[in-house]
Amino acid sequence: MSETQTGDQKGTQGAVTGAEDVSGRQASLWADAWRELRHNKLFIISATLILFLIVMAAFPQLFTTQSPRDCQLERSLQGPSADHWFGIDILGCDYYTRVIYGARVSMIIGLSVTAFAVLIALVLGSSAGYYGGLTDTLISRAVDIIFGLPTVLGAIVILSVVSNRNLFWVTLVLVVLGWPTMTRLVRSSVLSVRDSDYVNAARALGAGDLRVITRHVLPNAIAPVVVYATIYVGLIIAAEATLSFLGIGLQLPAISWGLMISQAQTRVLSEPLLLLFPGLFLSVTVLSFILMGDALRDALDPKLR
């Protein structure tokens, strides 16, 4: 056998080994992260709270048997009691029930906006980082244009011309304004791994661009995106509440913590509980996702262990 053939075989074997090693390292990273998270009290507490909030949003009937639309003006502004734990709001509705049902809107918007933003970022960010050149330039300039309009301010401008500001429109506007940051993060992560040995090994084996990106580049560049996406859910929930509080977000008869806080702002001194309960649930929700993101960051970054 010639030396050239022997060298080609060794090169092929090395490429195969490199492609196999990346899957092993990837599995090891997530396995090590899971072992770290299982013993992290911050993660356990935040995960428990998030799971509780998701169940509450998906199945509010498990927490209350009353309807949030059952409002009787004659019992308006009654204080907390055994029948109405959080009291009655100005419209005569059970406040506990409305707070429970308010979780649904916040979780739907937070998770939906984040999911769509991540999807857009994975497609555009990986394309910009992997191909570079003109593709990178065009995507980066589009990102810069969206960045010129702050999320909340941009949402106020766009939603102010929408007559029926429902769940769909608020989610759509936040997605349109929210993907650039995630895209830049994906791009930078892809840039850091696209010239790695295992990526070159996959190319040497004849793998196409799509396979290289989905099987070798993104799995090793996704960790920062997972961390930011977790925190981003909380940021979007806070943004929705801010827009609703300002009267630019969701409109009645929608049930939202932001709307409840907005309606209670004029009665802070006389009826402080109307502000306390939705504000407390909103704060705990946002804080839970931020703490979850911090725990994931500590577990997925070996330098912080």
C-alpha positions in Angstrom: 0.0 0.0 0.0 1.4 3.4 -1.0 2.2 6.1 1.6 -0.4 8.3 0.0 -3.2 5.8 0.5 -2.0 5.2 4.1 -2.0 8.9 4.7 -5.5 9.2 3.3 -6.8 6.4 5.5 -5.3 8.0 8.6 -6.8 11.3 7.6 -10.2 9.7 7.2 -9.9 7.9 10.5 -8.9 11.1 12.2 -11.9 12.9 10.7 -14.2 10.1 11.9 -12.7 10.2 15.3 -13.1 14.0 15.4 -16.7 13.8 14.4 -17.3 11.2 17.1 -15.5 13.1 19.8 -17.7 16.2 19.4 -20.9 14.2 20.2 -19.1 12.8 23.2 -18.1 16.2 24.4 -21.5 17.6 23.8 -23.1 14.8 25.8 -20.6 15.2 28.6 -21.3 19.0 28.7 -25.0 18.5 29.2 -24.5 15.6 31.6 -22.1 17.6 33.7 -24.5 20.5 33.7 -27.4 18.3 34.8 -25.4 16.9 37.7 -24.5 20.5 38.7 -28.1 21.7 38.4 -29.5 18.8 40.5 -27.6 20.1 43.5 -28.2 23.8 42.9 -30.8 25.1 45.3 -31.3 28.2 43.1 -32.2 25.9 40.2 -34.5 23.7 42.2 -36.4 26.7 43.7 -36.8 28.5 40.4 -37.7 25.3 38.5 -40.4 24.5 41.1 -41.8 28.0 40.8 -41.8 28.0 37.0 -43.5 24.5 36.9 -46.1 25.8 39.4 -46.8 28.9 37.3 -47.0 26.8 34.0 -49.5 24.5 35.6 -51.5 27.4 37.0 -51.6 29.0 33.6 -52.6 25.8 31.8 -55.1 24.5 34.3 -56.4 27.4 36.4 -59.5 25.3 37.3 -57.2 23.3 39.6 -56.7 26.5 41.8 -60.2 28.1 41.7 -63.7 27.0 40.9 -65.0 30.5 40.2 -65.2 32.2 36.9 -63.1 35.3 36.4 -66.0 36.8 34.4 -68.5 36.4 37.3 -68.7 40.0 38.5 -71.3 41.5 40.7 -71.1 45.3 41.2 -73.0 45.2 44.5 -70.0 43.5 46.2 -67.4 45.8 44.7 -64.2 46.4 46.7 -64.9 44.0 49.5 -61.9 43.0 51.5 -60.3 39.5 51.7 -62.5 36.8 53.2 -62.8 33.0 53.4 -64.8 33.0 50.2 -62.7 35.6 48.4 -59.0 35.2 49.5 -57.8 38.3 47.7 -61.0 40.3 48.1 -63.2 41.8 45.3 -62.1 44.3 42.7 -63.9 47.4 41.6 -66.0 45.5 39.1 -67.2 43.0 41.7 -65.0 40.2 40.4 -63.2 37.7 42.6 -59.6 39.0 42.7 -57.9 35.7 43.5 -59.6 34.1 40.4 -58.5 36.9 38.1 -54.9 36.8 39.4 -54.8 33.0 38.8 -56.2 33.4 35.2 -53.8 36.4 34.6 -50.9 33.9 34.6 -52.2 32.4 31.3 -51.7 35.5 29.3 -48.2 36.2 30.7 -46.9 32.7 30.2 -48.4 32.4 26.7 -46.8 35.7 25.6 -43.5 35.1 27.4 -43.0 31.6 26.0 -44.4 32.3 22.5 -42.3 35.4 21.9 -39.2 33.6 23.2 -39.8 30.5 21.1 -40.3 32.5 17.8 -37.3 34.8 18.6 -35.1 31.8 19.2 -36.3 30.1 16.0 -35.5 33.3 13.9 -32.2 33.7 15.7 -31.1 30.2 15.0 -31.8 30.5 11.3 -30.4 34.0 10.7 -27.7 33.9 13.4 -26.2 30.6 12.3 -26.4 31.7 8.6 -24.6 34.9 9.4 -21.9 33.3 11.5 -21.3 30.2 9.4 -21.2 31.8 5.9 -20.0 35.3 6.7 -19.4 37.6 3.8 -22.5 39.2 2.1 -24.9 37.0 4.1 -23.4 38.2 7.4 -23.4 41.8 6.2 -27.1 41.8 5.1 -28.3 40.1 8.3 -26.2 42.3 10.6 -27.5 45.5 8.9 -31.1 44.2 9.4 -30.3 43.6 13.0 -28.8 47.1 13.4 -32.0 48.6 11.9 -34.3 46.9 14.4 -31.8 47.7 17.2 -32.4 51.4 16.4 -35.9 51.1 18.0 -35.9 50.1 21.7 -38.3 47.2 22.4 -40.8 49.0 24.7 -40.7 52.3 22.8 -41.1 50.5 19.5 -44.0 48.5 20.8 -45.7 51.6 22.0 -45.3 53.2 18.5 -46.5 50.2 16.6 -49.4 49.2 19.0 -50.7 52.7 19.2 -52.0 52.4 15.7 -53.6 49.0 16.2 -57.2 49.3 17.1 -57.7 45.8 18.5 -54.7 45.1 20.7 -55.2 41.4 21.5 -52.9 38.6 22.4 -51.9 38.0 18.8 -50.8 41.6 18.1 -48.9 42.0 21.3 -47.0 38.7 20.7 -46.3 39.6 17.1 -44.9 43.1 17.9 -42.7 41.7 20.7 -41.4 39.0 18.3 -40.6 41.5 15.6 -38.7 43.7 18.0 -37.1 40.9 20.1 -35.2 38.7 17.7 -32.1 40.9 17.0 -30.4 40.4 20.4 -30.8 36.6 20.2 -29.6 36.7 16.6 -26.4 38.5 17.5 -25.8 36.0 20.3 -26.2 33.0 18.0 -23.9 34.6 15.4 -21.1 35.2 17.9 -21.5 31.6 19.3 -21.4 30.1 15.8 -18.3 32.2 14.9 -16.5 30.8 17.9 -17.0 27.2 16.8 -17.3 27.2 13.0 -13.5 26.7 12.4 -13.1 24.0 15.1 -11.4 20.7 14.3 -14.6 18.7 14.6 -16.4 21.0 12.2 -13.6 20.7 9.7 -13.6 16.9 10.2 -17.4 16.8 9.4 -16.7 18.8 6.2 -13.8 16.4 5.3 -16.3 13.5 5.5 -18.5 15.2 2.9 -21.2 16.5 5.2 -23.3 19.3 3.7 -23.6 22.8 5.2 -27.1 22.1 6.7 -25.8 18.9 8.4 -22.7 20.6 9.6 -24.7 23.5 11.1 -27.4 21.4 12.7 -25.3 18.5 13.9 -22.0 20.0 14.8 -22.1 23.8 15.0 -25.4 24.7 16.7 -25.2 21.9 19.4 -21.9 23.3 20.5 -23.0 26.9 20.3 -26.5 26.7 21.8 -25.5 26.9 25.5 -25.4 30.7 25.7 -28.7 30.9 23.8 -30.4 28.6 26.2 -29.3 30.8 29.1 -30.4 34.0 27.5 -33.7 32.6 26.3 -34.6 31.5 29.8 -33.9 35.0 31.1 -35.7 36.5 28.1 -39.0 34.9 29.0 -39.0 36.9 32.2 -38.1 40.1 30.3 -40.9 39.6 27.8 -43.4 39.0 30.6 -42.3 42.2 32.2 -42.5 44.0 28.9 -46.1 42.9 28.3 -47.1 44.0 31.8 -45.4 47.4 31.2 -47.3 47.9 27.9 -50.6 46.9 29.5 -49.9 49.2 32.4 -49.3 52.1 30.1 -52.6 51.4 28.3 -50.8 50.3 25.0 -50.8 46.6 25.5 -53.7 44.3 26.0 -57.2 45.7 26.2 -60.2 44.7 28.3 -61.8 42.2 28.6 -58.4 40.5 28.5 -57.2 39.3 31.9 -53.6 40.4 32.5 -51.5 41.2 35.5 -50.4 44.4 33.8 -54.0 45.4 33.2 -54.8 44.7 36.8 -51.9 46.8 38.1 -53.0 49.6 35.7 -56.6 49.6 37.1 -55.3 49.5 40.7 -52.8 52.4 40.3 -55.5 55.0 41.2 -56.4 53.2 44.4 -52.9 52.5 45.8 -53.7 54.3 49.1 -57.3 53.2 49.6 -57.0 49.7 48.2 -53.3 48.7 48.2 -54.1 44.9 48.0 -55.4 45.4 44.4 -51.9 46.4 43.5 -50.1 44.0 45.8 -51.4 40.6 44.6 -50.9 40.9 40.8 -47.6 42.8 41.4 -46.3 40.0 43.6 -47.2 37.3 41.2 -45.6 39.2 38.3 -42.4 39.8 40.3 -42.1 36.2 41.4 -42.6 35.0 37.8 -40.0 37.3 36.3 -37.6 36.6 39.1 -38.0 32.8 38.7 -36.9 32.9 35.1 -34.0 35.2 35.8 -32.8 32.9 38.6 -33.2 29.9 36.3 -31.1 31.6 33.7 -28.4 32.4 36.3 -28.4 28.7 37.4 -28.1 27.5 33.8 -25.3 29.9 33.1 -23.3 28.6 36.1 -23.9 25.0 35.1 -23.1 25.4 31.4 -20.0 27.5 31.7 -17.1 25.3 33.0 -15.2 28.5 33.9 -17.7 29.3 36.6 -17.7 25.9 38.3 
